Amino acid sequence: MKVLIVDDEAIITRALSRVFSSKGFEVFTGAEGEEGLALWEAHSPDLVLLDVIMPGYTGPQLIAEYLRRKNERKAFIVLMTAHS
């Protein structure tokens, strides 16, 4: 299973990457929306974890742009934020 993690906080990206990698998942990480979109298109992950607020595309904008370009809906998507 492939997992894409896109978050501008490096500590969160590293922590999540370690957890998924230790369970045998193939993990791809990005630090901002544009990079995340390119990784999503290139690797077709099964699970996508997106920060809601990040540089470039926000998490919701990234989802909308991916669907506009690919019109595919086969990944599970989790939006996450550290803001209350």
Secondary structure as UniProt FT lines:
FT   STRAND          2..6
FT   HELIX           10..22
FT   TURN            23..24
FT   STRAND          26..30
FT   HELIX           33..43
FT   STRAND          47..51
FT   HELIX           59..70
FT   STRAND          76..80
//
